[in-house]
Amino acid sequence: MRRFLADPALVAWALYMALIPIYVIKSGLPQPGDVFILILLPIVLRRWDGKLSPEVRRAFRMLMLFTVWVVAVDYTWMFLTGNFKPSGPDSFLLYPIYYVYNTLIFLAACILYLRHGDLFLRVTVLVVAGLAYLQAAMSFFMALGTRSSLFFNNPNQLGFYALLAATLIAMTHRRLRLRLWFASSAMLCCGYLAMLSASRAAVGGVAILLALLFLSNPKVIVVTCIATITLSVVGPIARVFDAAENRMVNRSKSSQVTFFEERGYDRITQHPEYLPLGAGEGGFTRWDEESHVRLMEIHSSAGTILFSYGILGSLLFLLFGWRVIRGAPLRLVLLLLPPAMYTIAHHGLRFTLLWVLLSVFIVLKRVGPPTTDRIAAPAARSRLPMLSRI
């Protein structure tokens, strides 16, 4: 705690992580956490000497190239269409800012790990788990509908947050030697929040995580499953099961729309002329009369990248992803499958916790065995021997 309080950058990071799930205005506009980055980044970068580990440096370079391409494509379409509005279905202005923003968050997280090692990981996990506890507790005192969003603007945001939080806990529990009661209860809260959101992708993702976690620590999943079964018959969870069942019944009766049409993938096949370089994110009225999803983006991260930034942008992003996972143990790579599967049915690239998760993944894949004590390793241990300038 003394080391944590002695570093303003770590304190600012903890405050930033605590603000991520707080949404006070409509989605698409800067939330309190987004504004706080103006305080966080100068503090983190002020003492940075420009060094990164080789794995982080290679991945970050490719992420910067992808971000530059995003800026070029979106702002080119902005000038070609003459739409300079900050918001609206035809606006291009804000989308590149989201990618620049998350690229900086990815960099800040990697810098903080190189500076503080396991202490940074422990602070991140404790804040995320604490917010999962808080939201789960608050759900019993808030008016909830059939699909709940709690502090977020819509249920899918809550579901994705719960899935990413569960992935972060599953990814770090061995490295940080998290106690059984802590890891189990935190995973339970994440699963509970995913069920409150009634997001099938989030609930399925957490279930896959529990199955993967069973391979490394069966005690965690046993305790979590017992608690989940107990809570399944009380409180808001009972309503969630009924709501999920009703959604499935109503969907089967009301529509014969395919998954690809529902998610907006048909926009890609209807306008293949945009595939080489991309159509940009925005300008949705250009194809509103033909697509099933009207005046909205494609509900898929993969579909959005392919259609909005073309084959070139897709290759750049795939190369970034490859550099993130290259050389990582298989058990660690498997933990990324649930968030990756979620983004097939939802557009989650603008969700900041996803980029925090990727930064934690890339610094974990090359570290040594877990520390023997329960206190974070000294900062000096985090300085890898193969450091070089960008």
Stockholm file with secondary structure:
# STOCKHOLM 1.0

chainA/1-390         MRRFLADPALVAWALYMALIPIYVIKSGLPQPGDVFILILLPIVLRRWDGKLSPEVRRAFRMLMLFTVWVVAVDYTWMFLTGNFKPSGPDSFLLYPIYYVYNTLIFLAACILYLRHGDLFLRVTVLVVAGLAYLQAAMSFFMALGTRSSLFFNNPNQLGFYALLAATLIAMTHRRLRLRLWFASSAMLCCGYLAMLSASRAAVGGVAILLALLFLSNPKVIVVTCIATITLSVVGPIARVFDAAENRMVNRSKSSQVTFFEERGYDRITQHPEYLPLGAGEGGFTRWDEESHVRLMEIHSSAGTILFSYGILGSLLFLLFGWRVIRGAPLRLVLLLLPPAMYTIAHHGLRFTLLWVLLSVFIVLKRVGPPTTDRIAAPAARSRLPMLSRI
#=GR chainA/1-390 SS CHHHHHCHHHHHHHHHHHHTTCCCSCTTSCCHHHHHHHHHHHHHHHTCCSEECHHHHHHHHHHHHHHHHHHHHHHHHHHHHTCCCSSSTTCCSSHHHHHHHHHHHHHHHHHHHHHHTHHHHHHHHHHHHHHHHHHHHHTTTSCCCSSCCTTSSSHHHHHHHHHHHHHHHHHHTTTTTCCHHHHHHHHHHHHHHHHHHTCHHHHHHHHHHHHHHHHHCHHHHHHHHHHHHHHTTSTHHHHHHHHHHHHHHHHHHHCCCCHHHHHTTHHHHHCGGGTTTCCCSCCGGGGTTTCSSCSSCCSCHHHHHHHHHHHHHHHHHHHHHHHHHTTCCHHHHHTTHHHHHHHHHSCCTTCHHHHHHHHHHHHHTTCCSCCSSSSCCCGGGGSCSSCEEC
#=GC SS_cons         CHHHHHCHHHHHHHHHHHHTTCCCSCTTSCCHHHHHHHHHHHHHHHTCCSEECHHHHHHHHHHHHHHHHHHHHHHHHHHHHTCCCSSSTTCCSSHHHHHHHHHHHHHHHHHHHHHHTHHHHHHHHHHHHHHHHHHHHHTTTSCCCSSCCTTSSSHHHHHHHHHHHHHHHHHHTTTTTCCHHHHHHHHHHHHHHHHHHTCHHHHHHHHHHHHHHHHHCHHHHHHHHHHHHHHTTSTHHHHHHHHHHHHHHHHHHHCCCCHHHHHTTHHHHHCGGGTTTCCCSCCGGGGTTTCSSCSSCCSCHHHHHHHHHHHHHHHHHHHHHHHHHTTCCHHHHHTTHHHHHHHHHSCCTTCHHHHHHHHHHHHHTTCCSCCSSSSCCCGGGGSCSSCEEC
//
